Amino acid sequence: MKNYIIRRILQLIPVLLGISIAIFAVLRMIPGGFASGMLGIDATPELIAQVNARYGLDQPAVTQYFQWIGGVLRGDFGQSFRSGAEILPEILTRFQVTLELTILAAVISWVIALPLGILAAVKRNKLVDRVVRVVALLGVSVPGFALSILIILVLSLAFNYYPPLNYVGLFEDPLRNLEIMFLPALILGTSMAGSVMRMTRSSVLEVLRQDFIKTVRAKGASERVAIFKHALRNAMIPIVTLIGLQMGSLLGGAVVVEQIFSLPGLGQMTLTGINNRDYPVVQGCVLFIAFVYVLVNLVVDLLYAYIDPRISYD
């Protein structure tokens, strides 16, 4: 196991290096640079040249890249062009908000999806199964931003309730923080639940058809034991894979929901950096998100061995 973990960590290096090159190149392909965006209508060739020289944007792209990636390897993500603030401390602060939102959304998703997916598999082709499949399809089909706007409209028009806009940290006021985070987490969790529900139903249904489940039942085990002790554990590999992918996606994909609910998370920071053409901010955020994403995938791979003892990484 130790050797496998070391190999996987070493494999992350070329992946993250490729991502860093891609995001660096893509940002510089976007029409309109940082200088013209900052100067606005006052932009002239002379002023643009001065701004580019001030921030090192007049240097060759290869030189800029190696200066940036060299700083990253030393733990220095650089400074924001706009605010002049250090980027890494800001990323770590914002990441706490995004991580809390992701964990809450994931828990809500699991609470909804796993029981309903199991129930649909056990009650296959009955009314409960049909209802669950329709709910899962809706969860998969409705985008998170559309669901966010719809819920805000319903709450404001029908109940005169408006989501809080002033974010409060978890350790400052836990109850207030939960009030702020619950609605966006519910929306993201509901969107996640549709896919997890369908995967749970499909995986459990496939395992229930296998011969060893018939043997378990023939030995006199109760239906609860057959489902939860034997069927569910053997069905968890694809479910855990999907959950891991969704967790990684949520860490970087909650941009719209964070923007709608004014949450100062990593997604909002990335979107603001893109709008401002703040290259170091966007590069740092995307690289950090990519690192967390591949780290989550590594944890998921390690969970396989715990779920199924037959899997070995020796």
Residue pairs with C-beta under 8 A, 6 or more apart in sequence:
1 302
1 305
1 313
1 314
3 313
3 314
4 313
4 314
5 298
5 302
8 298
8 301
9 298
12 291
12 294
12 295
12 298
15 290
15 294
16 287
16 290
16 291
16 294
17 69
19 286
19 287
19 290
20 65
20 69
20 72
20 283
20 287
21 65
23 282
23 283
23 286
23 287
24 61
24 64
24 65
24 68
24 283
25 61
27 277
27 279
27 282
27 283
28 61
28 279
30 277
32 277
33 48
33 52
33 57
33 277
34 51
34 55
34 57
34 81
34 276
34 277
34 278
34 279
35 43
35 47
35 48
35 51
35 52
35 55
35 57
36 43
36 48
37 276
37 277
38 51
38 81
38 82
38 276
38 277
39 47
39 48
39 51
49 58
51 57
52 58
55 81
56 64
56 67
57 64
57 279
59 67
68 78
68 280
68 283
71 77
71 78
72 284
72 287
75 88
76 88
77 86
77 87
77 88
77 91
77 280
77 283
77 284
77 288
78 87
78 280
78 284
79 85
79 86
79 87
79 280
80 87
80 90
80 273
80 278
80 280
80 281
81 276
81 277
81 278
81 279
81 280
81 281
82 276
82 278
82 281
87 280
87 281
87 284
88 284
90 269
91 266
91 269
91 284
91 285
91 288
94 264
94 265
94 266
94 268
94 269
95 265
95 266
95 288
95 292
96 169
96 170
97 167
97 258
97 263
97 264
97 265
97 266
98 251
98 254
98 258
98 265
98 266
98 267
99 251
100 170
100 177
100 181
101 181
101 184
101 185
101 188
101 250
101 254
101 257
101 258
101 263
101 265
102 188
102 247
102 250
102 251
102 254
104 181
104 182
104 185
104 189
105 184
105 185
105 186
105 188
105 189
105 192
105 250
105 254
106 189
106 192
106 243
106 246
106 247
106 250
107 189
108 185
108 186
108 188
108 189
108 190
108 193
109 188
109 189
109 190
109 192
109 193
109 196
109 243
109 246
110 196
110 243
112 189
112 190
112 193
112 197
113 192
113 193
113 194
113 196
113 197
113 200
114 196
114 200
114 239
116 132
116 135
116 136
116 193
116 197
116 200
117 132
117 136
117 196
117 197
117 198
117 199
117 200
117 201
117 204
118 200
118 201
118 204
118 227
118 232
119 128
119 129
119 132
120 128
120 129
120 132
120 133
120 197
120 200
120 201
121 129
121 200
121 201
121 202
121 204
121 205
121 208
122 204
122 208
122 223
122 227
123 129
124 205
129 201
132 197
132 201
133 198
133 201
135 194
135 197
136 193
136 194
136 195
136 197
136 198
136 201
137 194
138 194
139 190
139 191
139 192
139 193
139 194
139 195
139 197
140 191
140 194
140 195
140 198
141 194
142 191
143 191
144 187
144 188
144 191
144 256
144 257
145 256
145 257
145 260
147 187
147 190
147 191
148 184
148 187
148 256
148 257
148 260
148 261
149 260
151 183
151 187
152 162
152 163
152 260
155 161
155 162
155 163
156 162
163 180
163 183
163 261
164 176
164 179
164 180
165 261
165 262
167 180
167 262
167 263
167 264
168 176
168 177
168 180
169 177
170 177
180 261
180 263
181 263
183 261
184 254
184 257
184 258
184 260
184 261
184 263
187 257
188 250
188 254
188 257
192 246
192 250
195 242
195 246
196 239
196 242
196 243
196 246
199 238
199 239
199 242
200 235
200 239
202 238
203 235
203 236
203 237
203 238
203 239
204 227
204 231
204 232
204 235
206 235
207 213
207 230
207 231
207 232
207 234
207 235
208 227
208 231
210 234
212 230
213 226
213 230
213 231
216 225
216 226
216 230
217 223
217 226
221 229
221 230
233 307
233 308
234 308
236 307
237 304
237 307
237 308
240 300
240 303
240 304
240 307
241 300
243 300
244 296
244 297
244 299
244 300
244 303
245 297
245 300
247 296
248 292
248 293
248 294
248 296
248 297
249 293
251 266
251 289
251 292
251 293
251 296
252 266
252 267
252 270
252 286
252 289
252 290
252 292
252 293
253 267
254 265
254 267
255 267
255 268
255 270
255 271
256 267
257 263
257 267
258 264
258 265
258 267
258 268
259 267
259 268
259 271
262 268
266 285
266 288
266 289
269 281
269 285
270 281
270 282
270 285
270 286
270 289
272 278
272 281
273 279
273 281
273 282
273 285
274 282
302 313
304 311
305 311
305 312
305 313
